Amino acid sequence: MSTLAVSEAPQAIQRDLSVDVNLSFDSFQLSCDIRFDLNGITGILGHSGSGKTSLLRVIAGLNRDAAGTVILKQRTLQSDTQFIKPEHRKIGFVFQDARLFPHLSVAGNLEYARKRCKPNSLDANEIIQMTQIGALLKRDVVKLSAGEKQRVAIARALLAEPELLLMDEPLSNLDNRARRDMVHLLRLIHQRLNLPILYVSHNIIEIQQLADEVLVMENGRIIQVGHVHQVLNNLNERMSTEFSSPTSLTLKVKQHLVNFGLTQLDFMAPSHNQVKLFAPLMNQPLGQQLRCYILADDLSISLNKPEASSIINCLPGRISQLHRLSRNGMLIKVQVMEHTFAINTSRYAVELLRLSHGTEVFIQFQADAIRCY
């Protein structure tokens, strides 16, 4: 999703997906008017009840009570005069609870999807191999683990050959290992099939790991949109508090210091000032670009550059924002070139160091604070 056009944009501009809908039920109202290109994984982030799932259901055609228009690749799926049924929208949907057919085997669930898509252009064996479910084909789905069920659900959705894949909290029931494996699988699916994905989660780390672009929802409205680093590093005060504000970065592998158990990572600013960062030794080729994040609790602030310190990562910056999180807690945003770092600290430290907007500081963090994948 490289560009965004809201309602004030010229009508001549065409986007891959256009959603202009309103939906009211109980005390909640969904109101979205957004047009964007689908060329990656788009994360939809928001707290519980913000409207994320409702938006996906409207796009998929699962809620006929919504008023407005949905257009996918210049094909009108919904308007005041027409409504295309979900099964004819060419949209795949993977739910939180997999929703496999319990009376069918794994192979039977996959065959159901194949029958819905004629002629078939995807190689079923390739999808089975990619999702690593070959050994499960004869199994009853009720006997599968949560991770296995989600792999089968993803394979079934892919075999229907959708133009767009919607995913609603698909990793929430998985353990940490299965979650990591699934993150890699979803990126592989996008890369191999060039399939656009709308991915809903209230887990900011999942969004950071997967998404190229991010929509932030609050109270049924989209309040922020942009590149994953730009959005996550500049969440508003309420969102920063709720999602703990990890700093999102793309870093390049520069060299491996094997004797010291470290890998040097670089990011280049527009001014071409090179910055060296050190992370735990990793098995990645030189030049590889990695998506990384640093938790706000893992950074500290100093007014002076430490001359002798065991904390090996140190960056100069300038305070751009200060937010009070609680009676004693503060969140500080520090601008380091074009990057924004979020640091949790105490009100006492802020007053002791006399920190304010514009204060020049140094931020420090240990090598193991950098988490990459």
N, C-alpha and C positions, 0 to 999 in steps of 0.2 A: 504494500500500500504506500505508494510514493507521494501521492497528492491527495488533497482533500478539497472538496467544494461544498460549502454550506448553502443555505437557501438564497443568499444574496448573489451567488455566482451566476454567470451568464448561462442561460438555458441551453445554449449550443454545445456546451462542454459535455462530452459523454464519458461516463465512468463504468467500470465493470459491474459495480453494485450500487444501486440507488435505493435508499430506504427512507420514506417519508410517511411515518405512521403515528397514530395515536391509539392508545388502548387504556381503558379505565376499568378497574374492578376493585371492589371494597373501597379502601382509602388510598389506593395506589394508582398512579397515572404514568404510563410510558409515553414519552413524546420525543421522537427522534426524527431528524431531518439531516441525512448525511449521504454523501456520494464519494466513493473512493475506488481506487484501482486495486485489484486483487493480484498481487505478484509476490506473495510470500506468506508467512504465518502472521496473522493479525491477532494479538492478544486483546481480550476484553476483560478489564480489571475493575473490581468494585466490591464493596462490602456486601454481605448477605442482604437481599431485598432491594438491591439497587436497580434491578431490571435487566441483568445480564441474560438470564435464562429466558425471560419474556421476549427479549429482542431476537434471540436465536429461534424461538418457537414461531414468531411472526414471519421471519425470513423463510423458515421451512414450511410454512403453511399449516402449522399445527394449532393456530388460534384464529378462527374466522371472525372473531369479534373485533379484531383490529381494523381500524379505518385508515385508508391511505393507499399508497402505492409501494410496490416492491418490484424492482427491475434488475434482472441479472443478465449481463452481457446483451443489452438492448432487447431482451425478451421480457415482456411484462408478465409477471407472475401474479400480481394482484393490483386491482384498481377499483374504482367505483363501479365499473361495468363488468369486470371479469375476475375469476378466482381459479387459478390452476391448482389442482389437488396436489398434496405433498408427493405422492408417488410419481407424478409427472414433472416435477420441478428440476430434476437432475441435481438434487442436493442430497448429500449423505449426512447422516446424523449419528454421532456416537454419544450415548448418554452416560451418566455417572454410574448407573447400575447395569450396563451392557445391554440388557433387554433382548437376550437371545431367545429363540423359540425352544422351550424346555422339552417339547415332545420330539425334537429332531436332534440328530447327532451333530457334531461339528461340521462334518461334510454336508449334512442336510441343510444346515443354516447357510453354508456357502453356496450350495446349489440353488437355494431360493433366490439369492441375489443374482446369480447368473441368469436365471430364467426371466428376471425383470429387465434384463439388458440384452437386447438382440438387435443386430449382431454383436458378438463379443469381440472387442479389440484388445483387451488386456489378456496377458497370459496368466491363467489361474495359478500355474505352478510358480511363476515368479512372485506373485502376491503371497502365496503360501510360504515360500522360502523367505521372503523379506520379513514377514511377520513371525516366522519361526514357529509355525503351528503344524508342521508336517506330521509330527508324532501324535497329534491330538485328533486327527481326522475321524477316527472311529469311536472316539470317546463321547459319552453323554455329557451335555453341557452342564447339567446340574452337579456333576462331579469335578468340575474344573475349579482351580483356584481363581481368586479375583483377578490376578494378573493375566492368567490364561484366558479368562472370559473376555477381558478387554482386547486382547490380541485377536481373538476370533471376531469380536464385534467390529474391530477396525478392518480386518480382512473382508468381512461381509460388506461393509460400507464401500470399500474400494472396488469390489467386484461388481457393484452396481454402476461403476464408471461415472461418478458424479463430476459436475463441473466445479463444485464447491463442497468442501467438507466442513461441517459444523461439529464442534466438540464441546460438551458441557461438563466441566469438572471430571474428565475421564480418569484422572489419577488419584482422586480423593480417597478411594478405598484401598489403595495399594500401599505396601510397606516401602521403606526407603530404597531397597535394592530394586524392586520391581519398578518403582517410580523412575529411578535413574535410567534403567533399561528402556523404559517407555519413552522418555525424553529423546534418547538417541534414535529410537525407532521412528518417532514422528518427524524428526529432522531428515532422516533418511527417506521417508516417504515423500516429503515435499521435494527433496533434491532429485530423486529418481523419476517421479511422476509429474513433477512441476504442477502439483495440485495445490491451489490456494486453500488455506485453512483459517477459519474463525475459531479461536480457542478461548473459551471462558474459564476463568479461575479467580478465586479470591486469594490464591497463594502467589505472592509477588515474586518469589524465587522461581516458580514454574514459568511465570510470564517472562521473567528476565532471561531464563535459559532458552526459551523457545521462540519468543516473538521477535519479528523484525520491526513491526509497528504496533502501537498500543492505543486502544481507546479506553478512557477511564469513565465509568458511569457512576452517577450519584443521583438518588431520588428520581430514577426513571429518565434521566437526561445524560447525554454525552457531554462531559465538561472539559475534556482534554484529549488531544489526539496528536500523534507524532511518532518519530523514531523512538525505539525502546529506550536508548540512553537518555535522550532529551526528556521524555515523559517521566521515567522513573526517578531521574535525578532532580526533577522540578515539580514533584507532587505538591499540592496545596497543603496547608497546615493540618487540616483534618485528616487527609489521606496519609501524610507523612507520619502522623501519630499512630494511625491504625495499622499501617503496613511496615513500620520500623525502618523505612527509608534505606535500603541497601544502595551503595554506590555502584552503578552499572558501567562497565568499561569493555572495550575491545582492545586487547593487547597482543603484541607480536613477540614470538619466541626469538630472542636474540642469540643467546648462547647458554650452554649447560656447564655449570661449575660442579662437575661430578664429585670432586674431592671434598667439596663443602656441602653437598646435598642441596644445591640451589639451582634454579633456572632464572636467567635474567630475561625480563620482559620489558619491552619498550612501547611507548606510544608517542606519536609525533604530533606536535601542535602545528597549526598553520604557519607559525613563525619559524618552524623547522628547528626549534629548540628540543634537543633529544632529552628524554627523561628516562632514567634507569630505575626499574623496580625489580625486586627479587621475591620469588615464590619458591615453595618447596620443589625439589627436583621432580620433573615430570617427563613422561615418555611421549614427547611431541617433536616433530621435525623442526629444524631451524626455518624461520620465516612463517611458520604457521600462525594464523590469527585465531585468538581464543576469546570467547565470551567469558568475562570474569565479573565477580562482584565482591564487595567488601562490606561487611555489616557495620552499622553505625556504632555499635558497642566496641568494635575492634580498633577504632581510631582514637588518637589523643591529639591535643593542641599544645603548642609551645609558642611563646612570644619570640624566642631566640632559637637560632639553629643550633641543635646539640652538636658539640664538637667531639664528644666521646660518649657513645651510647651503644647499647647492645641492640637497640631497635634500628634495623638497617634501612628501612624505607622512610624517607623524609622528603616532603615536597613543600615548596613555598606557595602561599596563596593569600587570598584576601577574603574576609568574612563578607558574605552577601546577604545572609538572612539569619535571624535568631528567632526561635519559637519556644515558648514555654510549654512543656509537655505535661507537667504536673506541678505539685507544690514545690518540689525540689529539683525537677529534671528539666533540662534544656536540650533542644535540637539546634545545632549550628550548621549552616550551609557555608562551605568554603569554596571559592572559585579558584581552580588551578588551571590556568590557561582557559581552554574551552570546556573543561570538565568541572562538574559540581560534585563535591564530596560532602556527605552527611555525617555528622559526628554527634553522638550522644554525650552529654556531660552534665555537670551539676550547676545549679544556680550559684552555689558557693564559688566554684571555679570561675564562672563568668564574672562575678563581682571581684574576686581576688585578682584576676588578670586584667580587669577593666576591659573586657571584650565588648565590642560594639560593631555596628555596620561599618565596613571599610577598614577595620583593623587588619594589619598585615601579620600573618601568623605562619607557623610551620605545622603541618600535620604529620604524624608519625604512625606507623603500624608495622607489626611483625610480618615476616615472610608468610607464615601460615594463615594470615588474615586474608590473603588473596586466594579466592576459590575460583578455579577454572575448570572447564570441561570442553 
